[in-house]
Amino acid sequence: MGILHLNTATFRSNLPELNINGDRKVSIRDLLNHRSGLLSDTSDLEKTMAGNSLAELLPAMQFRDNRVFNYNNINYHLLSLKLSRAYNKPLGLLIEEKLWKPLELERAGIVENNGYCCLFAKARSQLALGQLYLDKGSFKGRQLVPRQWIDTILSDADQPAWFFMQNTGISKGNSYGYHIYRGLENYPDHCWIEGMGLQLVMIDPITDTIIVRLGGIPSIIRYSSNRWDKFLIEDLISAVSREPL
């Protein structure tokens, strides 16, 4: 599959309402890496967080020419709209058909009209998603996701001058691409997926280790509150490796 680049006409084939200049190009990669130049406000975010679609507001959306990295969840909302229209199915059903059932995972829940939040699944299901990255998109001999796409996800990253990551508490030296985060100076090969409330699926390709965190840090590891604990990830790595950092 690789990266699917879309010219303006192709992009409009699914989202014709978008007001994009004739010579302007927006790709799936731009949306995934928050380089679309999309301008939106908090009211858009609040609407989608309430489970509503922005389809009727597409004509009013604007895109600036400067496509510097700017984290904006509405980029993913546009992707969800494009996918839903391309397959004529809701996002949740697409995830169920193409990932959840083939991976033989337990039932989960998803906010249909969002595109960026929220997936409610058990830890073992989150673990299986992490394993899919380590196995290059393969499961029980079946290639569920093209290997080239997995390689692209894990290698094509942006390094913005300033980007705060909640699981490290650090704003500089981080990288991001396709919702994959990096930024541990001592563990450059580690990457992870962040969720709300410090949820985490961390992948270590060197040792084939996956760390899933859905709740609070066990008191045996850290007694103090961890909501803004910049050492959260390193504490988890230490707990798994049982080696001092």
Secondary structure, 3 states (H helix, E strand, C coil): CCCCCCCHHHHHHHCCCCCCCCCCCCCHHHHHCCCCCEECCHHHHHHHHCCCCCHHHHHHCEECCCCCCCCCCHHHHHHHHHHHHHHCCCHHHHHHHHHHCCCCCCCCEECCCCCCCCEECCHHHHHHHHHHHHCCCEECCEECCCHHHHHHHHHCCECCCCCCECCCCECCCCEEECCEEECCCCCCCCEEEECHHHCEEEEECCCCEEEEECCCCCCCCCCCCCCCCCCHHHHHHHHHHCCCC
